[in-house]
Amino acid sequence: MVFVSSLLSAALAVASLVELTAAHRPPQPGSPEAVKRDLFQRNARRSLADCQDELSKRGGVYEKARARRANFARDARGTRGLSTGVPYKRATFEDYLKINHHSNETGITNNTDPATLFDGNSSCVLAPEVTEGPYYVTGEYVRFDVRENQSGIDHYTEVQFIDVSTCEPVPGIYVDFWHANATGVYAGVVINGNGAGENDATNINSTFLRGIQETDSDGVVQFLSVFPGHYQGRAIHTHIVAHQAGTQFPNGTFASANVSHIGQLFWDQSLISTVSALEPYSSNTQNLTLNADDMWAPEQADGIDPFPEYVFLGDDVTDGIFGWISIGIDTTSSYSIINAATLTEDGGVANAAGSFSGGGGGGMPSAMPSASASA
């Protein structure tokens, strides 16, 4: 009987991995989805290049970004009890997988101008074919700090959105932000292959490492999280979904039927190696997929840089990380999205037509959040 149970468990594990792989599978070459993707990326890259030239000529956007990033990093240091007067450790960056977006640059001193340190708009496009993944949950909380009780390396992230049609910042959009915890588990979804799977039914009510923010007048959102962990079959990444319309509920949650952009951010392999050697990341027993081997990173990085720039807030990574990126988007686009679950007044509710069921998606969830949902 034990032998049969072991075989059944193994079969379920294989089935879960197949489901997970299918849920992340890129569009096939020549398919309508692939043609749409390629056209979008070609146009988006041209538009984004035009915006870079336009933004560099226009006063204010870059200058405000430099000052904002410097202030954000300084405030993060102060909150953590770190000295605000010592040099940051950061790098010059070049391109994608070949480079490191961080280093110990020796030219930085206490008097270094923020324009030198926090300059540049590392940019990517939230391409429509970049999957939301099988763990998207609607109805999450509007909040800056998404850590809850999760341990790991504190990670401050700033994302600025630029409209590639107008080369202007995009205010007033709501941005979903979520990722796995240090041991590769997503909150809010109960499925074999995610943590303890069906052996931990309470995870359906979890909300850790998920949050939503509205972009300010400069098209900026900021989050405090922990550095993501990895799970089977994927490189470490952070999901981002942008909504141009929706409802914010009295209890602080938000839901929307309108999804205008879907994307993922990736992190330097050298940074991942450094973090993975530390607890609780080192206790993650799942196989680590490198950026170069990820099924989606090459798609996201096709002529576009999906790797945020970053600095250590203190002497090393354990003092926290601050990363930033600017993203060009097409605000006229609209895409369907499949949610695995919805956070409601009674907790999490699985979507029967979710990513692992092969169905549905795109519409407003039938069970909307209300004022009594608990964090």
C-alpha positions as CSV (number, residue, x, y, z in Angstrom):
1,M,0.0,0.0,0.0
2,V,2.9,2.3,0.8
3,F,4.4,1.4,-2.6
4,V,1.2,2.3,-4.4
5,S,0.9,5.6,-2.5
6,S,4.5,6.4,-3.5
7,L,3.7,5.7,-7.1
8,L,0.6,7.8,-7.0
9,S,2.5,10.7,-5.4
10,A,5.2,10.5,-8.0
11,A,2.5,10.4,-10.8
12,L,0.8,13.5,-9.3
13,A,4.2,15.3,-9.1
14,V,4.9,14.5,-12.8
15,A,1.4,15.6,-13.7
16,S,1.8,18.9,-11.8
17,L,5.1,19.6,-13.6
18,V,3.5,18.9,-16.9
19,E,0.6,21.3,-16.0
20,L,3.1,23.9,-14.9
21,T,5.1,23.6,-18.1
22,A,2.0,23.8,-20.2
23,A,0.8,26.9,-18.4
24,H,4.1,28.6,-19.2
25,R,4.5,27.4,-22.8
26,P,5.4,30.1,-25.3
27,P,3.3,30.5,-28.5
28,Q,4.3,28.2,-31.4
29,P,6.2,29.8,-34.3
30,G,3.8,30.9,-37.0
31,S,0.8,30.9,-34.7
32,P,-1.5,34.0,-34.5
33,E,-0.2,34.6,-31.0
34,A,3.4,34.5,-32.2
35,V,2.7,36.8,-35.2
36,K,1.0,39.3,-32.8
37,R,3.9,39.0,-30.4
38,D,6.5,39.7,-33.1
39,L,4.7,42.6,-34.5
40,F,4.1,44.1,-31.1
41,Q,7.8,43.7,-30.1
42,R,9.1,45.3,-33.4
43,N,6.8,48.3,-33.0
44,A,7.4,48.6,-29.3
45,R,11.2,48.6,-29.7
46,R,11.0,51.4,-32.3
47,S,8.6,53.4,-30.1
48,L,10.7,52.9,-27.0
49,A,13.9,53.9,-28.8
50,D,12.1,57.1,-30.0
51,C,11.0,57.7,-26.4
52,Q,14.5,57.4,-25.1
53,D,15.6,60.2,-27.4
54,E,12.6,62.3,-26.7
55,L,12.9,61.9,-22.9
56,S,16.5,62.8,-22.9
57,K,15.7,66.1,-24.7
58,R,12.7,66.9,-22.5
59,G,13.6,68.3,-19.1
60,G,12.2,66.9,-15.9
61,V,11.5,63.2,-16.4
62,Y,15.1,61.9,-16.0
63,E,16.0,64.6,-13.5
64,K,13.0,63.8,-11.3
65,A,13.7,60.0,-11.6
66,R,17.3,60.5,-10.4
67,A,16.2,62.6,-7.4
68,R,13.3,60.2,-6.6
69,R,15.5,57.1,-6.6
70,A,18.1,58.8,-4.5
71,N,15.5,59.8,-1.9
72,F,13.9,56.4,-1.9
73,A,17.2,54.7,-1.3
74,R,18.1,57.2,1.4
75,D,14.7,56.7,3.2
76,A,15.1,52.9,2.9
77,R,18.5,53.1,4.6
78,G,17.1,55.3,7.3
79,T,14.2,52.9,8.0
80,R,16.7,50.0,8.3
81,G,19.0,52.0,10.6
82,L,21.8,52.1,8.0
83,S,24.1,55.1,7.6
84,T,22.8,57.5,4.9
85,G,26.2,59.0,4.4
86,V,28.3,56.2,3.0
87,P,28.7,55.3,-0.7
88,Y,26.3,52.9,-2.3
89,K,27.6,49.8,-4.0
90,R,26.4,49.6,-7.6
91,A,27.5,49.0,-11.1
92,T,27.4,50.3,-14.6
93,F,25.3,48.0,-16.7
94,E,25.5,46.9,-20.3
95,D,23.2,44.3,-21.9
96,Y,21.0,41.5,-20.7
97,L,22.5,38.1,-19.7
98,K,26.1,39.1,-20.6
99,I,26.3,41.7,-18.0
100,N,26.0,42.4,-14.3
101,H,23.6,45.2,-13.3
102,H,25.6,45.7,-10.1
103,S,29.2,46.0,-9.0
104,N,31.4,47.7,-6.5
105,E,32.3,50.8,-8.5
106,T,35.3,52.4,-6.9
107,G,34.6,55.9,-8.2
108,I,31.6,56.5,-6.0
109,T,32.1,58.6,-2.9
110,N,30.0,60.4,-0.3
111,N,29.9,63.4,-2.6
112,T,28.8,61.5,-5.7
113,D,25.9,63.3,-7.4
114,P,22.7,61.2,-7.5
115,A,22.6,61.7,-11.3
116,T,25.8,59.6,-11.5
117,L,24.4,56.8,-9.3
118,F,20.7,56.6,-10.2
119,D,21.0,57.7,-13.8
120,G,19.6,55.7,-16.7
121,N,16.3,54.3,-17.6
122,S,16.8,50.5,-18.0
123,S,13.8,49.8,-20.1
124,C,11.7,46.8,-21.2
125,V,8.3,46.4,-22.8
126,L,5.5,44.4,-21.2
127,A,5.0,42.3,-24.2
128,P,1.5,40.6,-24.5
129,E,2.9,37.1,-24.9
130,V,4.8,37.2,-21.6
131,T,2.6,35.0,-19.4
132,E,0.9,35.9,-16.2
133,G,1.8,32.4,-15.1
134,P,-0.4,29.9,-13.3
135,Y,-0.5,31.7,-10.0
136,Y,-2.3,35.0,-10.7
137,V,-4.8,36.0,-8.0
138,T,-7.3,38.8,-8.4
139,G,-8.5,41.1,-5.6
140,E,-5.3,41.6,-3.8
141,Y,-4.5,44.5,-1.3
142,V,-3.4,47.9,-2.4
143,R,-0.2,48.3,-0.4
144,F,3.5,49.2,-0.5
145,D,4.8,46.5,1.9
146,V,3.9,43.0,0.8
147,R,6.2,41.0,3.0
148,E,3.8,40.1,5.8
149,N,5.6,37.3,7.8
150,Q,8.0,36.2,5.0
151,S,11.7,36.0,5.7
152,G,14.4,36.8,3.2
153,I,16.5,39.6,1.9
154,D,14.4,42.9,1.9
155,H,14.0,44.1,-1.6
156,Y,12.8,47.6,-2.5
157,T,11.5,48.0,-6.1
158,E,10.6,51.0,-8.2
159,V,8.9,50.8,-11.6
160,Q,8.2,53.7,-13.8
161,F,5.8,53.3,-16.8
162,I,6.2,55.3,-20.0
163,D,3.6,55.5,-22.7
164,V,5.5,54.6,-25.9
165,S,2.9,56.5,-28.0
166,T,3.3,59.8,-26.2
167,C,6.7,59.4,-24.4
168,E,4.9,60.6,-21.3
169,P,4.8,58.9,-17.8
170,V,1.5,57.0,-17.3
171,P,-0.3,58.1,-14.1
172,G,-3.3,56.4,-12.5
173,I,-2.8,52.8,-13.6
174,Y,-3.0,50.0,-11.0
175,V,0.0,47.6,-11.0
176,D,-0.2,44.1,-9.7
177,F,3.1,42.8,-8.3
178,W,3.7,39.2,-7.1
179,H,6.3,36.5,-6.8
180,A,7.3,33.3,-5.0
181,N,8.7,33.3,-1.5
182,A,12.3,32.3,-0.6
183,T,11.5,28.6,-0.9
184,G,9.6,28.9,-4.2
185,V,6.0,29.1,-2.9
186,Y,3.2,31.4,-4.1
187,A,0.5,32.6,-1.8
188,G,-3.2,32.2,-2.6
189,V,-3.0,29.1,-4.8
190,V,-3.5,25.5,-3.8
191,I,-2.2,23.2,-6.5
192,N,0.3,20.3,-6.6
193,G,3.7,21.7,-7.5
194,N,3.2,24.9,-5.4
195,G,4.7,24.3,-2.0
196,A,2.8,21.5,-0.1
197,G,0.1,21.6,-2.7
198,E,-3.2,20.2,-1.6
199,N,-1.7,19.2,1.7
200,D,-1.8,22.9,2.7
201,A,-5.4,24.0,1.9
202,T,-4.9,27.1,4.0
203,N,-2.6,28.6,1.4
204,I,-5.7,29.6,-0.6
205,N,-6.2,32.4,2.0
206,S,-2.6,33.6,2.0
207,T,-1.7,37.0,0.6
208,F,2.0,37.3,1.2
209,L,4.3,38.8,-1.5
210,R,1.3,40.1,-3.5
211,G,0.2,43.7,-3.7
212,I,-1.1,46.5,-5.9
213,Q,-0.1,50.1,-6.2
214,E,-1.5,53.0,-8.3
215,T,1.1,54.9,-10.3
216,D,1.7,58.5,-9.2
217,S,1.9,61.6,-11.5
218,D,5.3,60.4,-12.7
219,G,4.0,57.0,-13.6
220,V,5.8,55.4,-10.6
221,V,5.0,52.5,-8.2
222,Q,7.2,51.3,-5.4
223,F,7.1,48.1,-3.4
224,L,8.8,46.6,-0.4
225,S,9.1,42.8,-0.7
226,V,11.8,40.1,-0.2
227,F,14.0,38.9,-3.0
228,P,12.1,36.1,-4.8
229,G,12.9,32.4,-4.5
230,H,12.9,29.9,-7.3
231,Y,10.6,27.0,-8.2
232,Q,10.8,24.1,-10.6
233,G,11.2,25.0,-14.3
234,R,11.5,28.8,-14.0
235,A,14.3,31.2,-13.4
236,I,13.7,33.7,-10.6
237,H,11.3,36.4,-11.7
238,T,8.7,38.9,-10.6
239,H,5.3,39.3,-12.2
240,I,3.8,42.6,-13.2
241,V,0.3,43.2,-14.6
242,A,-1.1,46.7,-15.3
243,H,-4.7,47.7,-15.2
244,Q,-6.2,51.0,-16.5
245,A,-9.6,50.6,-14.9
246,G,-11.0,48.8,-11.9
247,T,-12.5,49.1,-8.4
248,Q,-10.8,49.7,-5.1
249,F,-12.9,48.3,-2.3
250,P,-13.4,49.7,1.2
251,N,-11.1,47.0,2.7
252,G,-8.2,48.1,0.6
253,T,-8.3,45.4,-2.1
254,F,-8.6,46.0,-5.9
255,A,-9.9,44.1,-8.8
256,S,-10.2,44.8,-12.5
257,A,-11.5,43.2,-15.7
258,N,-9.2,45.5,-17.8
259,V,-5.6,44.2,-18.2
260,S,-3.6,46.4,-20.5
261,H,-0.1,44.9,-20.0
262,I,1.5,41.7,-18.7
263,G,5.2,41.2,-18.0
264,Q,8.0,39.8,-15.9
265,L,11.2,41.1,-14.4
266,F,14.3,39.0,-14.0
267,W,17.4,39.4,-11.8
268,D,21.1,39.1,-12.4
269,Q,22.4,35.5,-12.1
270,S,25.3,36.7,-9.9
271,L,22.8,38.3,-7.5
272,I,20.8,35.2,-7.5
273,S,23.8,33.1,-6.7
274,T,24.7,35.4,-3.8
275,V,21.2,35.4,-2.3
276,S,20.7,31.6,-2.9
277,A,23.7,30.8,-0.6
278,L,21.9,32.5,2.3
279,E,19.0,31.2,4.5
280,P,16.1,30.8,4.0
281,Y,16.9,30.6,0.3
282,S,19.5,27.9,0.7
283,S,16.9,25.5,2.2
284,N,15.0,25.6,-1.2
285,T,15.3,22.0,-2.5
286,Q,13.8,22.7,-5.9
287,N,16.1,22.8,-8.9
288,L,17.3,26.2,-9.9
289,T,16.8,27.2,-13.5
290,L,19.3,29.7,-14.9
291,N,18.2,32.9,-16.7
292,A,19.8,31.6,-19.9
293,D,17.7,28.4,-19.7
294,D,14.4,30.0,-18.8
295,M,11.5,29.5,-21.3
296,W,10.3,33.1,-21.0
297,A,13.4,35.1,-20.3
298,P,14.6,34.9,-23.9
299,E,11.1,36.1,-25.1
300,Q,11.0,39.0,-22.6
301,A,14.6,40.0,-23.4
302,D,14.3,39.9,-27.2
303,G,16.0,43.2,-27.9
304,I,14.7,44.6,-24.5
305,D,16.3,44.6,-21.1
306,P,14.1,43.0,-18.4
307,F,16.8,43.2,-15.7
308,P,16.4,46.1,-13.2
309,E,19.4,48.1,-12.1
310,Y,20.1,47.8,-8.4
311,V,22.3,48.8,-5.5
312,F,23.0,47.3,-2.1
313,L,21.7,49.5,0.6
314,G,24.5,48.6,3.0
315,D,27.8,46.8,2.9
316,D,26.4,43.7,1.3
317,V,23.2,42.0,0.1
318,T,22.0,41.2,3.7
319,D,21.4,44.9,4.3
320,G,18.7,45.0,1.5
321,I,18.5,45.7,-2.2
322,F,17.0,48.6,-4.1
323,G,16.2,48.0,-7.7
324,W,14.6,50.2,-10.4
325,I,13.5,50.0,-14.0
326,S,11.5,52.1,-16.5
327,I,9.0,50.2,-18.7
328,G,7.6,51.3,-22.0
329,I,3.9,50.3,-22.5
330,D,1.2,50.7,-25.1
331,T,-1.8,52.1,-23.2
332,T,-4.2,51.4,-26.0
333,S,-3.8,47.6,-25.7
334,S,-6.1,45.3,-23.8
335,Y,-5.4,41.6,-23.0
336,S,-7.2,38.7,-21.4
337,I,-5.7,37.1,-18.3
338,I,-6.5,33.9,-16.4
339,N,-6.6,34.1,-12.7
340,A,-6.0,31.0,-10.6
341,A,-8.0,32.3,-7.7
342,T,-9.8,35.4,-6.3
343,L,-9.5,36.9,-2.8
344,T,-13.1,37.4,-1.5
345,E,-14.7,38.4,1.7
346,D,-14.5,34.8,2.9
347,G,-10.9,34.3,1.8
348,G,-9.4,32.8,-1.3
349,V,-11.6,31.1,-3.9
350,A,-10.1,28.9,-6.6
351,N,-11.1,29.6,-10.2
352,A,-12.5,26.4,-11.8
353,A,-11.5,27.8,-15.2
354,G,-8.0,28.8,-14.0
355,S,-4.6,28.2,-15.5
356,F,-4.5,24.5,-14.5
357,S,-8.0,23.8,-15.8
358,G,-7.3,24.7,-19.4
359,G,-10.1,27.2,-19.5
360,G,-11.4,30.7,-19.3
361,G,-10.0,33.9,-18.2
362,G,-10.3,37.6,-19.0
363,G,-13.6,38.4,-17.4
364,M,-14.4,40.1,-14.1
365,P,-14.3,37.5,-11.3
366,S,-17.7,36.3,-10.1
367,A,-16.7,36.5,-6.4
368,M,-15.5,40.1,-5.8
369,P,-13.6,41.2,-2.7
370,S,-15.5,43.0,0.0
371,A,-14.8,45.0,3.2
372,S,-14.5,41.9,5.4
373,A,-11.6,40.1,3.6
374,S,-8.7,39.5,6.0
375,A,-5.0,39.9,5.3
